[in-house]
Amino acid sequence: MDSACPMPSNFRLELAARRLFLSLAAALSLVGSAAQAAVFSDPVLQAAFASGRIDELEQAAWARQKSDPNDVQAAVALTLAALPVGDLTRVEAGVKSMQQCIAQQPRQAACYYALGNAMTVQVVNGGVLQALGLIPRVRDALTRAFELAPDAYEMRSALLQFYLVAPGVVGGSVEKARALEAETRAQRPDQARMLRVYIDAQTDKLADMEHELRGVRVANDARLAFEVREAVADLGRRYIKAKDYAKAKTLYEQLVHDQPRQAQGPFLLSRLAIEQNDADEAVRQMERAATLEGTAQLPIDYRLGDAYRAKGDLARARAAYERFLGNPYANPRHLAEVRKILAEMP
């Protein structure tokens, strides 16, 4: 089942990339001091990034870059906004942009962070030999980002997730991840809970993962709220794989209750309904999701088309699929799948 990204979810290299990127609300342009907790000093970029609204993030970044072609925050934002789309040409451009940023401003934590995320996407989409060459560079970038901004939760979260998914030979270690979580516990207990969610997921302690996840109090922290949504999607997928649909449904319904303005809860309920062959409920939930916030990274029309097709309503299915083809934030793999579906439809 899909979620918001191609998604920093967890603990296999592909899910690592999702999360490390998913740290989208994450550690970006720290143009202030290393102790600054926010990602962007620009509140518009910060708000869009923290909540995962890549469409708004990209638009705001282009506006800043138009005013100042050398704006670091804009460059970082454009790099991160490109990652969930999965366009490798744009990802490569982002890598080069962040390398230039580091060469010119070697103490910009945000540039190291964005570079680590972009290279992680390259790891996922490249071959084994390319991955072996890139993983140490991902480690170095994320480590340096954390060294420069140790008080930024996003930097800590990204490095912890690297430790969890990377092979030991290149620095991966569950014990290192636990040490980072322990350092966070006293002053930032809810952030520490979120870090424990990742550790529990890596070690397949699903009951502990759910317990910690339910205990995270996001309050007004858009970053934590975003990570909670992604962790719920990850845990729900695990329950569905185990055919434990009731647990997945309870989890998703709690997300809807806790974050009623976000599209991801109804989106996940719709995908669960498809798994259970309930096309009517799938359509209802996906149409509900389409009216809420956070739709840019979700393949709403793709999956709405699937739901209508399951109902036998091919006209509406075709309309939804065709709308999806016009989505500028659609993942290329999803676009190829939809084109194939349309070509095979009567």
C-alpha positions in Angstrom: 0.0 0.0 0.0 1.3 3.4 -0.9 1.6 6.4 1.4 2.9 9.8 0.9 6.3 9.1 -0.6 8.0 6.9 -3.1 8.7 8.2 2.4 11.5 9.2 5.4 9.3 3.9 5.6 11.9 2.2 7.4 14.4 -0.3 7.6 15.1 -1.8 4.3 17.2 0.4 2.1 14.2 1.4 0.0 12.2 2.4 3.1 15.2 4.1 4.5 15.3 6.4 1.6 11.7 7.2 2.1 12.3 8.1 5.7 15.5 9.9 5.3 13.8 12.0 2.7 10.7 11.8 4.7 12.5 13.8 7.1 11.0 16.3 4.9 9.8 18.5 7.5 13.2 17.9 8.4 16.4 19.6 8.9 16.8 22.0 6.2 18.1 25.3 5.8 19.4 26.1 9.2 20.6 29.5 8.4 20.7 30.5 12.1 22.8 29.1 14.8 23.4 25.4 15.3 21.0 25.4 18.3 18.1 26.7 16.2 15.3 24.2 16.4 13.4 25.3 13.2 14.4 24.0 9.8 13.9 27.2 7.8 14.2 30.7 9.0 11.6 31.6 6.4 8.2 30.8 8.1 6.5 30.0 4.8 9.1 27.4 3.8 9.1 26.1 7.4 5.4 25.6 7.6 5.2 24.0 4.2 8.1 21.7 4.8 7.2 20.7 8.3 3.8 19.5 7.2 5.0 17.8 4.0 3.2 20.1 1.6 5.7 19.8 -1.2 3.6 21.8 -3.7 3.6 24.9 -1.4 7.2 24.3 -0.5 8.3 24.3 -4.2 6.2 27.4 -5.1 7.6 29.4 -2.2 11.2 28.2 -3.0 10.8 29.3 -6.7 9.6 32.7 -5.5 12.6 33.2 -3.2 15.0 32.0 -6.0 13.5 34.4 -8.4 14.4 37.3 -6.1 17.8 35.9 -5.3 19.3 33.1 -7.5 21.9 32.3 -4.8 19.4 31.9 -2.0 20.5 28.8 0.1 17.1 28.1 1.6 15.5 28.1 -1.8 18.1 25.7 -3.2 17.7 23.3 -0.3 13.9 23.5 -0.5 13.9 22.8 -4.2 16.2 19.8 -3.7 14.0 18.3 -1.0 10.8 19.0 -2.9 12.1 17.1 -5.9 12.7 13.9 -3.9 9.2 12.4 -3.4 8.4 12.9 -7.1 11.1 10.4 -8.0 12.5 12.2 -11.0 16.1 11.1 -11.0 17.2 14.0 -13.3 15.9 16.5 -10.7 17.5 14.4 -7.9 20.8 14.5 -9.6 20.5 18.3 -10.1 19.7 18.5 -6.3 22.9 16.6 -5.5 25.0 18.9 -7.5 23.3 22.0 -6.1 23.9 20.8 -2.5 27.5 19.9 -3.3 28.0 23.5 -4.6 26.3 24.8 -1.4 28.7 22.8 0.8 31.7 24.0 -1.2 30.7 27.6 -0.8 29.3 27.4 2.7 30.8 24.4 4.5 29.0 25.0 7.8 25.5 24.9 6.3 23.9 21.9 8.1 20.9 22.1 5.8 22.9 21.5 2.7 24.5 18.3 4.2 21.1 17.1 5.2 19.5 17.7 1.8 22.6 16.1 0.1 22.2 13.0 2.3 18.5 12.7 1.5 19.1 13.1 -2.2 21.9 10.5 -2.4 19.6 8.1 -0.4 17.1 8.3 -3.2 19.9 7.5 -5.6 20.8 4.5 -3.5 17.3 3.2 -3.8 17.1 3.7 -7.6 20.6 2.6 -8.5 22.4 -0.7 -8.7 24.3 -2.5 -6.0 27.7 -1.1 -7.0 26.4 2.4 -7.0 24.7 1.9 -3.6 28.0 0.6 -2.1 29.7 3.8 -3.2 26.9 6.1 -2.1 26.0 4.8 1.3 29.3 6.0 3.0 28.7 9.4 1.5 25.1 9.4 2.8 26.5 8.6 6.2 29.1 11.4 6.1 26.6 14.0 5.0 24.0 13.1 7.7 26.7 12.9 10.3 28.1 16.3 9.4 24.6 17.7 9.4 24.1 16.5 12.9 27.5 17.7 14.1 26.6 21.2 12.8 23.1 21.2 14.2 23.0 18.8 17.1 19.9 20.4 18.7 17.8 20.0 15.6 15.5 17.1 16.0 15.3 16.5 12.2 19.1 16.0 12.0 19.1 13.6 14.9 16.1 11.7 13.4 17.7 11.3 10.0 21.0 10.1 11.5 19.2 7.6 13.8 17.3 6.2 10.8 20.6 5.8 8.9 22.1 3.9 11.8 19.0 1.6 11.8 19.1 0.7 8.1 22.7 0.8 7.1 25.0 -2.2 7.2 27.4 -2.3 10.1 30.4 -2.1 7.8 29.4 1.5 6.8 28.4 2.6 10.3 25.0 1.1 10.9 24.2 0.1 14.4 21.1 -0.3 16.5 23.1 0.6 19.6 24.2 3.9 18.1 20.5 4.6 17.3 19.5 3.8 20.9 22.3 6.1 22.2 20.9 9.0 20.1 17.4 8.3 21.4 18.6 8.2 25.0 20.3 11.6 24.6 16.9 13.1 23.5 14.7 11.6 26.3 15.2 14.1 29.2 14.5 17.3 27.4 12.3 16.3 24.5 10.3 13.2 25.5 7.9 13.2 22.6 10.7 13.4 20.1 12.4 10.6 21.9 9.1 8.5 21.7 9.2 9.1 17.9 12.7 7.9 17.7 11.8 4.8 19.7 9.0 4.1 17.2 11.7 3.8 14.5 13.8 1.5 16.7 10.9 -0.7 17.5 10.0 -0.9 13.8 13.5 -1.9 12.9 13.5 -4.7 15.5 9.9 -5.8 14.5 8.5 -5.1 17.9 5.1 -4.0 16.6 3.2 -3.9 19.9 5.9 -1.6 21.3 5.9 0.4 18.1 2.2 1.0 18.4 2.4 1.8 22.1 5.1 4.4 21.6 3.3 5.8 18.5 0.1 6.3 20.5 2.0 8.1 23.2 3.5 10.8 20.9 1.9 14.1 21.7 2.4 16.3 18.7 0.7 19.4 20.0 1.5 22.1 17.5 4.6 20.4 16.1 3.9 19.9 12.4 7.1 17.9 12.0 6.1 15.3 14.6 2.6 15.1 13.2 4.0 14.4 9.8 6.3 11.6 11.2 3.4 10.1 13.1 1.3 9.9 9.9 4.1 8.2 8.1 4.7 5.8 11.0 1.0 4.9 11.1 1.2 4.1 7.4 4.2 1.9 7.9 2.7 0.0 10.9 -0.6 -0.4 9.1 1.1 -2.0 6.1 2.8 -4.5 8.5 -0.6 -5.4 10.0 -2.2 -5.8 6.6 0.7 -8.0 5.4 -0.1 -10.2 8.5 -3.8 -10.1 7.5 -4.6 -8.3 10.8 -7.1 -5.9 9.2 -8.8 -5.0 12.5 -5.6 -3.6 14.0 -4.9 -1.6 10.8 -8.4 -0.1 10.8 -8.2 0.9 14.5 -4.8 2.5 13.8 -6.0 4.4 10.8 -9.2 5.5 12.5 -7.2 6.9 15.4 -5.1 8.9 12.9 -8.3 10.4 11.4 -9.5 11.3 15.0 -6.1 12.8 15.9 -5.4 14.6 12.6 -8.9 15.2 11.1 -7.7 17.8 8.6 -5.1 15.5 7.0 -5.8 13.4 3.9 -3.6 10.5 4.9 -6.0 8.9 7.4 -8.9 8.5 4.9 -6.4 7.6 2.2 -5.2 4.7 4.2 -8.7 3.6 5.2 -9.6 3.6 1.5 -6.6 1.4 0.6 -7.6 -0.9 3.5 -11.1 -1.1 2.1 -9.7 -2.2 -1.3 -7.7 -4.9 0.4 -11.0 -6.1 1.9 -12.9 -5.9 -1.4 -15.1 -3.1 -0.2 -15.1 -0.8 -3.2 -17.9 1.4 -2.0 -16.1 2.3 1.2 -12.8 2.7 -0.7 -14.5 5.3 -3.0 -16.1 7.1 0.0 -12.9 7.4 1.9 -10.8 8.4 -1.1 -13.2 11.1 -2.1 -13.1 12.3 1.5 -9.3 12.3 1.4 -9.3 14.5 -1.7 -11.0 17.3 0.2 -8.4 17.5 2.9 -4.8 18.8 3.4 -1.7 17.0 2.3 -2.9 15.6 -1.0 0.1 16.6 -3.2 2.2 13.6 -2.2 -0.6 11.1 -2.2 -1.7 9.4 -5.4 -5.3 10.2 -4.7 -6.7 10.1 -8.2 -4.7 6.9 -9.0 -6.2 5.1 -6.1 -9.6 6.6 -6.6 -9.5 5.2 -10.1 -8.6 1.8 -8.7 -11.6 2.1 -6.4 -14.0 3.1 -9.1 -12.7 0.3 -11.3 -13.3 -2.2 -8.5 -16.9 -1.0 -8.4 -17.2 -1.5 -12.2 -17.6 2.3 -12.8 -15.1 2.5 -15.7 -16.1 6.0 -16.8 -15.3 7.5 -13.4 -12.2 5.3 -13.1 -10.9 6.6 -16.4 -11.6 10.2 -15.4 -9.7 9.8 -12.2 -6.8 8.1 -13.9 -6.6 10.9 -16.5 -6.6 13.6 -13.8 -3.7 11.8 -12.2 -1.7 12.0 -15.4 -1.8 15.8 -15.0 -0.4 15.8 -11.5 3.0 17.5 -11.5 4.0 15.8 -8.3 3.1 12.2 -9.4 5.8 9.6 -9.1 7.0 8.5 -12.5 6.5 4.8 -11.6 2.8 5.5 -10.7 2.4 7.5 -14.0 3.7 4.5 -16.0 1.3 2.2 -14.1 -1.7 4.4 -14.8 -0.8 4.7 -18.5 -0.7 0.9 -18.7 -4.0 0.6 -17.0 -5.6 3.1 -19.3 -4.2 1.4 -22.4 -5.7 -1.9 -21.2 -9.1 -0.5 -20.2 -12.0 -1.2 -22.6 
